[in-house]
Amino acid sequence: MTTSERYLRKLARTVKISDWERIIETGIARAKAGDLGWARFLAEYLIGKPTQTVNAELTGADGGPIRTIIMDVIRDAESESL
């Protein structure tokens, strides 16, 4: 058994359900009062950690839409072939 497993077993044997309920009730009250640590803790355990998302709107070097750059390249290629 690993050290972590031993700690978890001891914790499970030591903390009563009534103790855990008071801890969570306190945490909820503190999160409602603006405690970001408690809000984050509760959110991660209730809904999970947020996943990283990627902004689907790509831009070019000038900050303009990438579609404009692609259209310019196509237009240039077409004019060169004429």
C-alpha positions in Angstrom: 0.0 0.0 0.0 1.4 3.4 -1.0 1.7 6.3 1.4 -1.2 8.1 -0.4 -3.4 5.1 0.0 -2.6 5.0 3.8 -3.4 8.7 4.2 -6.7 8.3 2.3 -7.7 5.3 4.4 -6.9 7.2 7.6 -8.9 10.2 6.4 -11.9 8.0 5.5 -11.8 6.4 9.0 -11.3 9.6 10.9 -13.7 12.2 9.2 -17.3 11.5 10.1 -20.1 12.2 7.6 -21.4 14.9 10.0 -18.0 16.6 10.0 -17.8 16.5 6.2 -21.3 18.0 6.0 -20.3 20.9 8.2 -17.2 21.4 6.2 -19.1 21.5 2.9 -21.8 23.8 4.4 -19.1 26.2 5.6 -17.5 26.0 2.1 -20.8 26.8 0.4 -21.4 29.8 2.7 -17.8 31.1 2.1 -18.1 30.6 -1.7 -21.4 32.6 -1.7 -19.6 35.3 0.2 -16.9 35.5 -2.5 -14.2 33.1 -1.4 -12.8 32.1 -4.7 -10.8 29.2 -3.3 -14.0 27.6 -2.0 -15.9 28.4 -5.1 -13.2 26.8 -7.3 -13.1 23.7 -5.0 -16.8 23.2 -5.1 -17.1 23.8 -8.8 -14.3 21.3 -9.6 -15.9 18.6 -7.5 -19.5 19.3 -8.7 -18.9 19.9 -12.4 -15.3 19.0 -13.0 -12.3 21.1 -14.1 -13.0 23.2 -17.1 -11.5 22.0 -20.4 -9.3 24.2 -22.5 -11.0 25.5 -25.6 -9.4 27.0 -28.7 -10.8 30.2 -30.3 -12.1 29.0 -33.6 -11.8 32.4 -35.2 -8.4 32.5 -36.8 -6.8 35.8 -37.8 -3.9 36.8 -40.0 -0.8 38.7 -38.9 -2.6 42.0 -39.2 -5.5 40.8 -37.0 -7.8 40.6 -40.0 -9.9 37.5 -40.8 -7.8 34.6 -42.2 -10.5 34.1 -44.9 -9.5 37.5 -46.4 -5.9 36.4 -46.7 -6.9 33.1 -48.4 -9.1 35.0 -50.8 -6.2 37.4 -51.6 -3.9 34.4 -52.3 -6.5 32.8 -54.6 -7.1 36.1 -56.4 -3.3 36.6 -56.9 -2.9 33.1 -58.3 -5.8 33.6 -60.7 -4.5 36.9 -61.9 -1.0 35.5 -62.5 -2.4 32.6 -64.6 -4.3 35.0 -66.9 
